[in-house]
Amino acid sequence: MSSEIRYPDYDRSLLALTASVLKYYGVCDYGHTTLPEMDSLLGQGADRVIVIILSGMGTANLKRHLSETDFLRANKVCDLSAVFPSSTAAACATLQSGESPLEHSWLGRDLYFPEVDRNISLFCNRVQGTRKKAANYNVPLKYIPYRPLSDRIREADSLVETHFLSHREGERVWSFRQAMQRIRKIASGSGKKYICLFWDEPDLEMYTFGTASGKVHNRMRFLNREIEKLSGDLSDSLVVVTSDHGMIDSHWIYLEDYPHLAGLLERAPSVEPRAAALYIRQGRKLEFEEVFRDLFGSDFLLLSREEVLDRGLLGSGHPGEKTYGAIGDYLAVAARNVSLGWKHRKREKKKIGSYAGLTAEEMTVPFIACTKK
């Protein structure tokens, strides 16, 4: 169990890393503080910049599963802050747009959209917790679109070839070895190239088996070996490896077990189980605060929408049109190893590893870099 709170530091974060990439390729409106370590590496002038995001591989889990001499740890430059919420949705939208969560509004896996009066799962465009399509159009892409990093780079320099690889969008790859082979092929060509790979491991193994399991250990060692082989095959390249967030083992509590509290909510929580947006029935906010803090005050920070914004938890910039409403009336942010569910679901009961809270394990990710001449 962790009790150390780590607030986001956007000047040394995934957002700063992305700002460095945009600046390097001549994008004038990169909009945020750049990362000095990345600026220095880019200043060496590699034609191929390769960024690999291993989901869930926070610094704590990197240290747990790899030795100091293993490739990824041996090439770690420093630690970075995740964006907040420390979720895949928030991080990927930042890494793919160069915008803060405040700007792009992709705060977590599920958001409430008043246009359809539903909580919608962003990556699959389905009603939260079901297989039902949200609408006959893509709700998230219609109401919270963002300009892809690749478009911004090509607008600044049309000679740069950009690629985004993942298993669910962009250029599809279905195994990590296939992803490594695809990167090798792209990098073998001439000219300037920016290649970004998002891979959902070791997140998947941590999700199912817990952050300290043998299966996670074996997968981490596999990922380490494959990236080391890739690096050895490249030339004139900068290879950066980081993560969208770290992970922590958690247990679940369910609001249906607390009917008085659940009755004060207008709808099921959204965003993430460890950063839950809560919408309160009219005139019941003070009662809700008292009941929630009495029940869960040692496990969650209960922050009003105004507190979330005033503390800069979502970063700087011009707020996205949907960000304010997506926060809810309150955001219940996990400060210990507890996740907040709505109703008992078998899928959640089997989930051990989790993310999106403010613990150091979730908020601290590594910045790993290797330059190949």
N, C-alpha and C positions, 0 to 999 in steps of 0.2 A: 504494500500500500504506500502511495506517495502523498505527501502533504505539502510539497514545495510548489508554490505558484510561480509560473513564469509568464509574464506578460509579453506580448509581441514587441519586438524591436524592429520596426520596418526599415530603418536605415541599414540594418545588417540582416536582411531577410531574403526569402525567395523573390520578393518584389524587387529588391535592390539588384539581385543577380540578373533578373530579366531586364531591368533598366540598363544594366551594363551591356547586354547583348544588343538592345535597340540602339544605344549610343554608338557602339562599335560599327554597326551597319549604316550609320548616318541618319538615323531617324531623329529629327530635330525635337519633336514633342514627346520625348521619352518620359517626361513628367515627374520622375521620382529620383531620389538619391541613388547613385550607383554604388556597387560594391567594390572597394579599392582592390581587393585581392583578384577579383575577376577582371577589373580594368587592367591590372598589371599583366595578367596572363594573356589577355586579348592583345595587349600592346606588343607582344612578340610576333604578331602578324600571321597566325596560322590560317591557311585557306579553308580548312574544314573545322568547324566548331560543332562538337557533338555533345549534347546534354542528355543524360540518361536519368530518369526519375524512377527510383525503385520505391514503390508505394509502401509505407509503413516502416521504412528503415530509418528510424530515428537514431540519434547518436548512442543512446543507452543500449539499444538492441544491437547496433553495430559492434559495440565493445563486448557485449555479452557473447556474441557468436563467432567473432573473428579475433585472431591474435594480432599483436602489434606488427608482426612481420607479414601478415596477409596483405594482398595488393591494395584493397580498398582502405584499410586502416593505415597502411604505410604511406599512402598518398593523400591522406586527409590534410587539408590546409587549415581549416578552422571549423567552428560550429556556426550555424546560422539559426535565425528564428524562423519558425513556420509563420505563415499568416494566420489570422484568426477569423472564424473558427479554424482549428487545426484539422481540417477535413479535406478529403480528396476533391470535392467540388470546388471549394474556395481556392485551394492551391492550384489545381489544374487551370481554372479560369484565369488566375493571376499569371501563371507561367505561359499560357497561350494568348494572353492579351496585353500583358504589361500594365494592367490596372490593379488597384487595390480592391479588396472585397467591398469596401465602401462604394467604389465606382462601378464594379461589374455586377454586384447583387447576388452572385452565386455563392450563397453563404454555406449551404450544406446540401445533403442528399435530397431533402424534401423541403419545398417551400409552399406557402399558402398563396394562391392566386385568386384575388377577389373576382377577376373576370369570369372564372368558372366556379367560384366558391368551393374550391377543393384544395387539399394539400396534394401537390404533384411531385412525383419522383423525377428529378431533373434529367438523369441520364437515359431513362427509358420512356419518358412521357406517359407515365401511368399514374392512376390515382394511388396515393400512398397506401401501402400495405395490401394492394390488390394487383391483379393482372389486367384490370380494365383500362383501356386507353383513355387518356385525359380528355381528348377531343379528336376531331378528324383533321387536326393540324398539330404541329409541334408547339405546345404552349410555351415552354421555356424559350425556344428560339424566337418566338414572336414577341414576347413581352420583356425578355432580358437578354437581347443579343449583345455581342461584343465583337469588336474588330479583331480578327486573328492576328497574332504576331507575324505570321508569314506574309500577310497582306501588307502590314506596316513596313516590313523589311523590303519587300519587292517594290513598294512605292518609292522608297528612298534610294534603292539601288537595284535596278532591274536585272543586273548581271548575277545577283545572288540566287542560287538555287536552294529552295527551302523544302524540308520534308518533316512531317509529323507522323510518327508511327505509334500505333497502339493496337489493342485487340478489339476495340469497339468503335473507333472513329479514325478519321484520317486514312493513312495507308495501313491496311489491316495486316497484322502479323499474328500468328496463332501459337507460336512457341518462342521461348527466349532465344534458343539457338537460331531459329528462323530470323528473329529480329537482328541478331548479331551478323548473320550472313547478309541481310538486306543492307545494314549499315556499311559493311565491307564493300558491297557492290556500288553503293552510292558514292562512297568516299574514294573509290578507285578512279573515278572520272576527274577531269580537269576542271578548274574554275573554283570560285568561292561557293561554299555550301554551308548551310545551317541545318543540322539534323537534330530533331528532338524525339526521344523515345519515352513514352510513359508505359511502365510495366507494373501490373497489379500484384507483384510479389516483393517481399515476403508477407504483405498484408493478408493475402488469402490464407496462408498457413497460420499466421498469428490469430486471425479471426476465428478459425476453427479449433486450433490446438493450444492456443496460448503463446505468449511471447517467448517463453523459456523452453518450449518443447524441442524434442530431438528432431522432429520434422522441419521446424523452422531452422534449426542449426544446420541440417544437411542442405536445405535450400539456399541458405545464405552462403555456404561454402561453394555451392554450384554457381550461384550468381557471381561470386568473387572470381572464380576460375575463368568463367566465360568472358568477363569484362577484361581480365588480365590478358587473355588470348587475343581479344579484339585489339587492345592497345598495342600489343606486340606486332600486329599485322599492319598498323597504320603508319603513315608518314605525313609530315606537314599538317598535323592535327592537334587540336586541343580537346581532350575528353574530360568532361565534367560529370560527376555522379553526385546526385543528391536525392532527397526524398520530399514527398508532399507533406508528410507529418510523421511523428513517431506514434507508438502504440503502447497501451497499458492494459493489463488484465483487469477486468471489472466484473462485478456482479450486478444483477438487475433488480430494480424495484418498479412496480407497476401501479399507475394511478388508479386503475380499477379496484385496487385493494384499499383505496382511501376515498370512498364515495363522496364524502363531504367536500374534499378538495377537488375531485374530478368534476363535481357539480358546479363548481365556480368557473369552469372553463367553457368557452364557446365552442371549441373544437379540439381535436387531438393535437398534441404538440407537433411542431414541424422543425425544420433545420436538421438537427442531429440529436441522438439520445444523450450526448454529453454536452450539448449546447442547444438546449430545447427552447424554441420560441413558444411562448404561452400567451394565449389570447383570452382575456378575462371578461366575464359577463358584466354588462353595464352596472355601475354602482357598487361593485363587489371587490374593487382592487385592494382596499385596506384590509378587508377580511381575508382575502387571498394571501396577501403578504404575511399576515400574522400566522395563518394556518401553515403555509408552506415553510416558513422559517422555523416554526416549532417542530415540524416533522423532519425537515431535511437541511436545516441550516448549517450543520456540520459537514455536509457533503457537497453542497452546491452554493455558489454565489448567486443570489437572486438580484439581477441588475435590471433596472427599468430601461426602456428604450433610450431615454435621454442619457442615462449613465453610460450605456454602451457607446453612444456617440461622443459624449463629452470626454470620456477616457481615451478616445482614439483607438479603440480595440480593433476597428475595421480598417485602420489606416487613414491616409489623407486623400484629398482630391475632391472633386465635385460628386456629391452622392448620386448614385444611380436612381432612376425614377422609382424603382421598386424596393430599394434597400430599406427605407424607413419602415414600410409596412411589413417587410419580411422578418424583421427583428421580433415582431409581436409586441405586446404590452410589456412583457418581461422576457429576459433571456436567463434561463437557469443553466449556469455554467459549472461543470463538474470540477471540483477542486481535489477530489479524492477518487477512489476506484469504484465509483457507482455510475451506472447508466440508467436513464429514466425512460421507461416504456409506457405505453398507453393501456394496452390490453395484453394479456398473456398470449404469446405466440411461440410455437415450437421453434421457429427459426431463431428467434432472439435468445431463447433459453440455451441453445447450443452455441451461441456466440460468446467467446471468451475474450479475445483481443478487441479493443475498441479505441476510439480516437475522438478528437474535436474538443477536448477539454483544455484546461490551462495548466496541467501539470508539466513539470520540466521534461518528463519522458515524451509527452506528446508535442511539446512546443520546440524542442531542440533537434535540429537535423544537421547532418554533416555536409560540408562542402569539400568534395574530393576532386582533385584535378591532376591530370597527367599530360604533359606536352610531349609530342612526338615530332622530331625534326625530320 
